[in-house]
Amino acid sequence: MELTTKSFSLSPEVHRYMVEHGDPLDDVQRRLIEETAALGRISMMQIAPEQGAFMQMLTRVSGARRAVEVGTFTGYSALCIARGLPADGRLLCLDTSEEWTAIARRYWREAGLDERIELRLGPAAETLRALPEEPLFELAFIDADKSGYPVYYEEILKRMDSGGLILCDNVLWFGSVADPGNQEQSTRDIRAFNDLVASDPRVERVMLAIGDGLTIARKR
Ligand SMILES: C[S@@+](CC[C@H](N)C(=O)[O-])C[C@H]1O[C@@H](n2cnc3c(N)ncnc32)[C@H](O)[C@@H]1O
């Protein structure tokens, strides 16, 4: 079937326009974005503001109360997910970096969300495997090392009931997934993960061109 492309690559001007026509970023979000930007190139790891707003709204409309994030960095995505949870909701954040998550903790406290968020440091695969095998989560966000995605996905999916949502970031890898000439290991890892999700009968899924590509998989 011939497909018509209706999405387009965003210029900085269109991106700004788009962000300005959603809910305005608050002071905590602005300062967290600025402090992360000051870290240099690594700040690219932070999700885009409109993705954060989308994930906050998705968390809210899903009614999720218990969520998990794999890959927290300086805490922007966690801030958005936690804000989408009800007051008694809980977000478990997994990361290996004491340094980057120290920034996250400061902003979560400022936003009054530190009661809602638990951070566990260490390799996420080990932390997830050590959790009880029972329905623990209604929503998950996977955004850590790309080679680890299949394990994170499996360990989370088995800890969800029907209806659970898994959001997976960077699934377009700046378009390289569709470039057969790109055989870098990270690209191959993402492709293998995308193929796994695409053929998984346990979920229904959609891949969206938000940020660097976001897959939403819903457990049947
Ligand atoms: C892309 S960043 C996450 C960005 C974050 N979601 C945000 O919006 O700011 C990836 C994070 O995964 C963490 N990470 C990498 N390997 C990991 C592992 N094996 N277990 C847990 N976290 C890991 C890194 O320390 C880094 O903070």
The ligand as an ORCA input file, in Angstrom:
! r2SCAN-3c Opt
* xyz 0 1
  C      17.944      9.039     27.879
  S      18.394      9.198     29.560
  C      16.809      9.349     30.350
  C      16.191     10.695     30.099
  C      15.023     11.003     31.001
  N      13.939     10.079     30.773
  C      14.562     12.443     30.814
  O      13.547     12.678     30.173
  O      15.278     13.352     31.275
  C      18.925      7.570     29.942
  C      19.214      7.290     31.408
  O      19.352      5.879     31.545
  C      20.280      5.617     32.554
  N      20.784      4.242     32.372
  C      21.653      3.778     31.428
  N      21.858      2.472     31.584
  C      21.086      2.077     32.624
  C      20.865      0.834     33.275
  N      21.469     -0.294     32.871
  N      20.018      0.803     34.327
  C      19.386      1.939     34.750
  N      19.558      3.131     34.166
  C      20.404      3.214     33.137
  C      21.343      6.704     32.369
  O      22.054      6.908     33.600
  C      20.505      7.893     31.953
  O      20.203      8.718     33.055
*
